[in-house]
Amino acid sequence: MAAESNAVTKWAERELTITRIFDAPRSLVWKAWSEPVRMAQWAGPKGFTVTSCEIGSRPGEAFRMSMRSPEGTDHRVHGVYHEIVEGSRLVYTWAWVDADGEPGHETLITITFEDHGGKTKLTLQQALFESVTACDEHRGGWDSALDCLAEYLAEV
């Protein structure tokens, strides 16, 4: 039983869940995630610039984004949408892409959008990371990106 408990703990350490309340209606927060022009305004950690963004509108379609760090390094991510429930849920894969165009380790992202007294409760889940370190690094990136999202929503 101890080995089973240890395996569950190690699994949980490689899963990421972040919940935020945004001072914006759910319809606007949804648009910020589902419209490429809007997503390009906030996505990525603070200081990053989105250089291209492709968002699918149906399961099976692609999610692709390129970002440039403040130091000028380009970062690309690719994925495929598994589920799109307008206004309430997005599920898609996420894999960083190397300089040769080869995807790395793939994770699954699930984002839910809920009404919360005129605001929006957003829950982001991402799993299963190849390591605890990778999970921790993504937590920092997502926390920063969600701060950028809050700033974007306050401006529109």
C-alpha positions in Angstrom: 0.0 0.0 0.0 2.9 2.4 0.7 4.2 2.0 -2.8 0.8 2.8 -4.2 0.5 5.9 -2.0 4.0 7.0 -3.1 3.0 6.6 -6.8 -0.1 8.7 -6.3 1.9 11.4 -4.6 4.5 11.5 -7.4 1.7 11.7 -9.9 0.0 14.5 -8.1 3.3 16.4 -7.9 3.4 16.4 -11.7 -0.1 17.9 -12.1 -0.8 21.6 -12.1 -4.1 23.3 -11.0 -4.5 27.0 -10.8 -7.8 28.8 -10.0 -8.3 32.5 -10.4 -11.2 34.9 -10.1 -11.2 37.6 -12.9 -13.1 40.8 -12.5 -14.7 40.4 -15.9 -17.8 38.6 -17.3 -17.3 35.0 -18.4 -18.1 35.9 -22.0 -15.1 38.3 -22.1 -12.7 35.9 -20.4 -13.8 33.2 -22.9 -13.1 35.5 -25.8 -9.6 36.3 -24.4 -8.9 32.5 -24.7 -10.7 31.8 -27.9 -9.9 34.7 -30.2 -6.3 34.8 -31.5 -6.1 38.6 -31.7 -7.2 38.8 -28.0 -5.0 36.0 -26.8 -2.0 37.6 -28.5 -2.5 40.6 -26.2 -1.8 38.8 -23.0 -0.5 35.2 -23.5 2.9 34.3 -22.2 4.8 35.3 -19.1 5.3 39.0 -18.3 7.5 40.6 -20.9 7.0 38.0 -23.6 5.5 39.0 -26.9 3.2 36.7 -28.9 4.5 36.7 -32.5 1.9 34.3 -33.9 -1.3 32.7 -32.5 -3.6 30.1 -34.1 -6.6 28.9 -32.3 -8.9 26.2 -33.5 -12.7 26.4 -33.2 -13.5 22.7 -33.3 -12.0 19.5 -31.8 -9.2 18.1 -33.9 -8.0 21.6 -34.9 -4.7 23.0 -34.0 -3.5 25.3 -31.2 -0.2 27.0 -32.2 1.6 29.9 -30.6 5.0 31.5 -30.9 6.3 33.8 -28.2 9.5 35.9 -27.9 11.1 36.4 -24.5 12.5 39.8 -23.4 16.0 38.4 -24.3 14.8 37.7 -27.9 14.5 33.9 -27.6 11.6 32.4 -29.5 9.4 29.7 -27.9 6.8 27.7 -29.8 4.0 25.5 -28.6 1.7 23.3 -30.5 -1.4 21.4 -29.5 -4.7 19.9 -30.7 -8.1 20.7 -29.3 -10.0 17.8 -27.8 -13.0 19.6 -26.5 -14.5 23.1 -27.0 -17.6 23.9 -25.1 -18.3 27.6 -25.9 -18.1 29.8 -22.9 -17.3 27.0 -20.4 -14.5 24.6 -21.3 -11.4 24.1 -23.4 -9.3 20.9 -23.5 -6.2 20.8 -25.7 -2.8 19.3 -25.8 0.4 21.3 -25.2 3.9 20.6 -26.3 6.9 22.9 -26.6 8.5 22.7 -30.1 12.2 22.7 -30.6 14.2 24.6 -33.2 13.9 21.6 -35.6 10.1 21.7 -35.3 9.9 18.6 -33.2 7.4 18.6 -30.3 8.6 17.7 -26.8 6.7 16.1 -24.0 2.9 16.5 -24.4 0.6 17.5 -21.6 -3.2 18.0 -21.5 -4.7 21.4 -20.5 -8.2 21.7 -19.3 -9.6 25.2 -18.7 -13.1 25.8 -17.2 -14.9 29.1 -17.1 -17.6 29.7 -14.5 -19.8 32.6 -13.5 -18.8 33.9 -10.1 -21.1 36.8 -9.1 -20.5 39.0 -12.2 -16.9 37.8 -12.3 -15.3 34.7 -13.8 -13.8 31.8 -12.0 -11.2 30.2 -14.2 -9.6 26.9 -13.4 -6.6 25.7 -15.4 -5.4 22.1 -15.1 -2.3 20.7 -16.9 -0.9 17.2 -16.6 1.0 15.0 -16.7 4.4 16.7 -16.6 7.6 14.6 -17.1 9.0 16.0 -13.9 8.2 18.0 -10.8 10.6 20.7 -12.0 8.7 21.0 -15.3 5.5 21.3 -13.4 6.9 24.0 -11.2 8.3 26.0 -14.2 4.9 25.9 -15.9 3.3 27.1 -12.7 5.5 30.2 -12.7 4.8 30.8 -16.4 1.0 30.4 -16.0 0.9 32.5 -12.9 2.7 35.3 -14.8 0.5 34.8 -17.9 -2.7 34.9 -15.8 -1.5 38.2 -14.2 -1.1 39.5 -17.8 -4.6 38.3 -18.5 -6.0 40.2 -15.5 -4.3 43.3 -16.7 -5.7 42.9 -20.3 -9.2 42.3 -19.0 -9.0 45.5 -16.9 -8.1 47.5 -20.0 -10.8 46.3 -22.4 
